[in-house]
Amino acid sequence: MTVIVRFAPSPTGLLHVGNARVALLNLLCARAGGGRFILRLDDTDLERSRPEFAEAIQDDLKWLGLDWDLLARQSARLGAYAAAAERLKAAGRLYACYETPDELELRRKVQLGRGLPPVYDRAALKLTPDEVARFEAEGRKPHWRFKLEHEEVRWDDCVRGPSHYHGANLSDPVLIRGDGSFLYTLPSVVDDIEFGITHVIRGEDHVTNTAPQIQLFQALGAKPPAFAHLPLLTGASGEGLSKRLGSGSLKDLRATGIHPMALNSLLAKLGTSDAIEIRHSLADLAAEFAWNKFGRGTPKFDSAELERLDARLMHTASFAEVRDKLGIDGADEEFWLAVRPNLNHLADAAEWWAICRQALAPVIEDADFTNAAAGLLPPEPWDQSTWGAWTESVKQATGRKGKALFHPLRLALTGRENGPELKTLLPLIGRGRAVSRLSGQAA
Ligand code: GLU
């Protein structure tokens, strides 16, 4: 069986990390099985769907490297949904209802008041032709419900394990609104059949849709796919993600300069039994992907963990990988290798570039000592061995060692308490600047 999956966002807003995780796991499931990954834009809600969100979703997925094999838009397939609706009507599985939202709400309240589950009572099935004619004459437009079989629906969820719902405990879902537009359920199933989807991978918020959808697959003569419902991510302290990251869309996260593989590495492993470690490619993540690693606990998305992974990735990145992103004219491999172990963010490299190559006010604690050290600096050319040879001679001349030797030199040369190893920085700073700084002059 070739695995075929789809990520199916509605273009009614920006993607957040929870969506990115669903998209990523779809892609990894496809790649692990040598299959296909479809991006399906669920844009049947014409009022709320926006082309700019459809664009933004594609930009975000491209940034993550989640390339899709096929793009489908539901708005282009309305004819297929109408045809499926006709088949369901002909089979007696789709029926017209005339209740207004207020009437339904009142009925719900009465049911709840009597301690009954607020399941739709199928009153519309008992309407006489006269009653229907009266509603039509009033100008009421019907909405259409799918008639569920009142039987147990079972599926073996890839994440949740054996799952079941009884049709009698569920309301017959509305598939078509009074204005003739389709709700999500029918188009989704029609497309899953049409595109031969083998695994529906999505958030746990869709679990209750699954039994009606399985019945829809069957009513349309198709075999239901496998389902995987992922527990929704929360923030580090358990708060709902959309609240915490309300503005923290993927687009905003991208703007922070986070590397996409840091995010992919985290999102692929959250909620699994695998350790969360940096991986350099989606292929590496796909090779480790397996449903039996996923648990049912609520995974926590912690931005500190993301930053740790991002830093890890940056500390091993080659100069070629970062050259364009550094945005520093003249920066070379020597500089990058010197500063990369100390960076928290790529943007911090610019500060070290300035320290190495631009004027800086040195911090002098003991002018006699630093002047003496300046006098001992060897002639250029300098390399990584210069620092050791020079500080050895300063040690011999002054009798200082350890922190008393190194700390004042670091402060004078860089103006900072901490930073990259001085043996790598010293050749970048160069003799002229080093002499001036050790002598207390800005240089
Ligand atoms: N458009 C639906 C959503 O965004 C898709 C759900 C599904 O994957 O079936 O929630």
Residues whose N, C-alpha, C, O or C-beta is under 5 A from the ligand:
A	BS01	LIG	A8 P9 S10 D42 I201 R202
